[in-house]
Amino acid sequence: MRFKIPKYTHPNFDTAIFKCAPNVKCKIVEKDCVAPDNYHAMSIYPEYFKINGEWVLAQETRMDCVARLNNKGKIEIVEFRHLRVGDSIIVGRTEDGSEGIYLHVSGFKDDKVEKEAFAFRGVRSRETSQTMDYDNLFELLKHEKENGYVVWVMGPAAVFSQGARDSLTKLINSGYVNAFLGGNAVATHDLEAGIYHTALGQDIYTQHSVKDGHYNHLDLLNKARKYDSIEKLIEEENITSGLIHSCIANNVHIVLGGSIRDDGPLPIVIPNVYEAQEEMRKHIRKATTVICMATQLHTIATGNMTPSFRVVDGKVRPLYFYTIDTSEFAVNKLRDRGSLTVRTMIANAQDFLQRLADNLE
């Protein structure tokens, strides 16, 4: 089975409903960070706006943001906090073209797939077969390694076991990771494992708690602050394996966002959440595949800034978004928050990562 990007079908703008539609209307921002009344909020789907008689696709989108027309007539999708007095903001709440705004949800529709009116097991659960999901993901990642930009979002479970940590290292070294997003904990326990072979004081292979092991992550954080950088920590403490070591060795981008509960944190952590969000979005803007695993909050945060499509070399293609967790609740919560195209898989981190690493070597 060889992966192939699905063909995207644009709306037929030669039909009467589009030809007769008015140009979009705009209102001016009168106070910083405050959108005009009746502002249009974006979704994850392709949205077209009629500007000067032409239907234009907003090539970058993010749900819960607004569309701004710059002084060159180009569409920019911005968060409310970035609005400034004088900005021209598209207004209108309909999405059927009647206000010059059209939401296109069927661009990648597969006409070959037929749904029965009555069928069992229509919802994804721990009982759902995932054989095809894995096969599709293997082929997708092989394609993306040469043609895309893969962003991984991971929680501490990715490094709590030696098997998961070693498999993640293989995937990074093999070129299947372009950027890594997460929080202080996953990086801290990965580096703790690199020095002490523990995560939260528990041996990552035997799972036995070691004497005074509850000090290990604190000692790690203390060492990191002493060296002032992760690179110096890795060098001085002779860390030769793991997530952070492999990312740095392979020039994989790392973005760690701070949390109210952080101890430390590591020098690389961005303490201002809005600054962290901006850095995360830089990579989401380039992403063609996003894989979120074992971190509910970072998964939802990433999902909220990830559209269902990407424009690459002038062509519209799907943006593939996966969420993996042991809990049905955790993987389905993202869909409830608006990321309707997410692909969910029920698996623990070690099994998922080892299966990927074994099939992608």
N, C-alpha and C positions, 0 to 999 in steps of 0.2 A: 504494500500500500504506500503510495507516494502522495505527500501532501500537496494540495493545490489551493491557492487563494480563491475563494468564491468570487464570482463576478458580481459587481455592483450595478444596479439599474437605477439611473436617475429618474425623477418624475418626468412625465411628458408635459413639458411646459408649452407645447403647441395647442393644448386643449383650451377650450373657452374659459374654464374656471380660472386658469392661470393668466391667460391673455387679458381678461377683463378685470383682474384683481388690481387694486390700487397699490401705489408705492407704500412702503412702510412709513409710519409717522414716528417722529422723534420729539422728545422734550429735553429741555436743558436742565442739568443739575444746578440747583440753587444753593445747596449746602453740601460741604464735603461729606462723603460717606453715606449720603442719603439719595436714593433713587427717586425719580419723579413718580407721581401717581400713575397707576396703570402700567408700570414697567413690565417688560416681558422677561420671565425667568426661563433660563435654558434647561434642557434635559440632557440625557446621554445620547440621544439619537441625532442623525443629521437634520439640520434645520436650515431652510432657505428663506432669504429675505429679498423682497422685490425693491431694488434700488435703481432709480433712474430708468425704469422700464425693464430691467434685467433681473432675473432670479439668480441670487448669489448664495452659495453655500458658505456657512460659517465653518471654516476649516478646523478651528480649534474650539472645543466646547467644554463646558463643565457644568454639571447640574447646579441649580441654585445660584447661578451667576447671571449677569445682565449683558446685553449686547450693546456695545458702544461704537458709534461711527466716528472714526478719527478724521482729521482735517483733509485726508486724501480720499475719503469715502470708503475706507476699508473697515471691515467688521473686526472688532476686538472683543473678546469675552473676558470680562473682569469681575472680580469679587467686589461686593459693596464697599469694603473698606478702602478700595483703591479709587473710588469715584471722587472727582474733583469738580469744583464750581466751573461751569462752562462746558462740561462734557455733554455730548449729544447722545441720548439713550433711546433705543428703540422701545416703543410702547405698543401694547396690544396683548390681549389674553386669549384670542382665538388662534388655532393652529391649522386651519383648513384652507388658508390662502385668502380668506375674505378681508383680512387686514394687511395683506402683503407678507404674511408669515405662514410658512408651511413646514410641518413636522413630518418627516418621511421615515416610517418605521418598517417598511417592507423592501428596502433596497437589496437585502441579502436573502430574501425569501426563497426557500427551497420548494419549488412546485412539486417535486417528487415525493415529498413527505405528506402522507395523508393521515389525519387523525380520526380515530373512530369516535362516534358519538358516545359510545359506552365502552369503557375499557378499565382494567384493573391497573393499579400501581402507577398512576400517572404522576405522582409526586416523588421526588428524589428522597431516598432514605438509606439507612445502613443496609437494607436488603437489596438495594439496586445494584445490578451488575455493573462493574466498572472496567471490564476487560477492554471494551471498545474505547472507553475514555482514556485508558493508559496508552493503547495503541495510537490513538489520534494525537495524544500529547507527545509521544516519542517522535512521531513524524513532524509535528508542528515545530518542536524544538530543533530538530535537524535543519528544517527550513529557516527558522529564525536565526540560527547560528550564523548563517551566511547572508541573510537578507533583512534581518530585523533588529529589534532592540528589546531585550528581555529584562524586565524589572522583577526582582524578588522582594517580597515583604515577609519578614520572618520573626517569630517569637522565640523565646528561650528553648522551647522543646526541640528546636532544630539542632541544638548543641548539647542537650542533656545526656545523650548517649553517644558512645564512641562510634557506633555504626552510623548514626545520623550525621555526626560531625565529619567522619571520614568520607561518606558519600557526598556530602555537600562540598567538601574540598575537591573531590573528583570532578564534580559538575562545574565548579568555578575554573579549575585548571584546564578543563576541556573546552571552555569558551561558551558555556550555556548561561552565563550570568553577566549582564552588562551593568547593572546597578543593584545595590542592596539597600533597602529601606527598613528601618526598625527603630528600636528604642535602646536605652542604656542597658537593659538586662541581658538581651541576647548577646551583645558584644562583650559585656563584662564576664558572663559565664563561659563564653568561648575562650577568652583570654585566660580566665582562671583555669580552664582545662589545659591550656597550653603550658602553664607553669606547674600546676599542682595535680593535674589529671583528675580534677574534681569539678563538679558544678553544684553550687550551693553546699559544698562540703561533702558531697557524695561522689565516690569514685564512678567515673563515667562508663566503666566497663562492668565492674562487679556490683555496682549500685550500693556498696557498703559505705556507711558514713564513717569518715576518718576522725581521729582524735583532733579536737579543736577545729574541725572542718568548717564550722560556722564563721571562723575568722578569714577563711581563704579568699572570699570575694572582696572582703574589706581590705585585706592585705594587697590584693591585686589592684584595687582602686587607689590605694595609697601609693603603690609603686608607680602607677600610671601618672599620678599627679607629680610625683617626684621627678619623673623623666620629662614631663611637660608635653609629651607627644606619644601617640601610639607606635609610631615608627621606631622611636628610641626605646620604648618598652620592649618591643619585639626583638630588637637588636641586643639589648643588654641582658634580657632574660632568656635569650636563645629559644624563642618560640618558633617552631618549624612546621606547625600544622594548624588547621582550623580555618574557620570562616574569615576572620579579620586578616590573618596572615596571608591567606590565599587571595583575598580581594586586593590587598596592597601589592602583593607580588605580581598580580595580573592587571593592575591599573583599573580595577573595577571600582566604580564610584560608590561611596558609602555616605548615607544620610541617616543620622541618628537623631530623633526628636526627643526632647526632654519631657519628663512627666512629673506631676506633683509628688509622686512617691519615690523619686529617684534618690538612691544613696550614692554619694560620690559627687557628681557622676564622672564618667570618663572625660578626658579633655576634648575628645572629638564630638561630644554631644552638644547639640544646639539647644540652649535652655529656653529661648524665646519660641513659643509654639508657632507663632505666625511666620517667623523667619524659617523655622524648620519646614513648615508647610510650603513656603516658597521654594525651598531647595528640593523638596519632594516633587513639586509640580514641574520643575525643570526636566526631570527624568520621565515623568508621566507624559509630558508633551512629546517626547520622542518614542515612548513605548509602543510596541506592536503586540507584545504579550506581557501580561502581568500575572504572577503567581504569588498568592498570599497563603501563608501557612501558619497555623497555631498562634495567631495574634488577632483577637477579635477587634480591638480598638484601632490598631494600625490598619487592619483590613478595611474597616468601615471608612476610616479617614482617606485611605487610598482610593477606595471605590467611589467616594464622593467627588473625586477630581478626575475620574477616568471615564471617557466617553465610550461609545460602542464601536467607534470607527476611527480610522486614521487616514489622512491624505498623504500618500507617499509618491513622489515624482508625478504629481498631478492626478493620481488615481486613488479612488476611495477603496479601502480594504477594511475588513473587520479588525477590531482590537480585541484580542482574546484575553479573557479575564477568568482566572481560576481561583477558587478558595478551597483550601484543604484543612480539615479539622476532624477530630474524633467525635465531635458533637454535631448532631443534626441541627440543633438550635443555632450553633455558632455559624455554620455555613449558610443557613437559610436566612439569618438575620440581615445579611448584606442585601439580599434580594428585596427584603421588606423595606430597606432604606432607599430603594430606587435604582439599584444596579441590576436591572432586569435581565441583562444578557449574561450574567455570571454563570460559569460552569462550576458546579459543586461536586466535591469528592469527599467521601468519608474514609479517613485513614489516619493512622498516627504518623508522626514525622519520620521516624526511623524507617518504617515500611515503605512509605511514599518515596523518600529520598534514595533508599537502597534500590528500589525497583527502577527508578529513573537512572541512577548511576550504572546499574548493571546492564541496562538496555541501550545506553547511549555511549558506552565506551568504544 
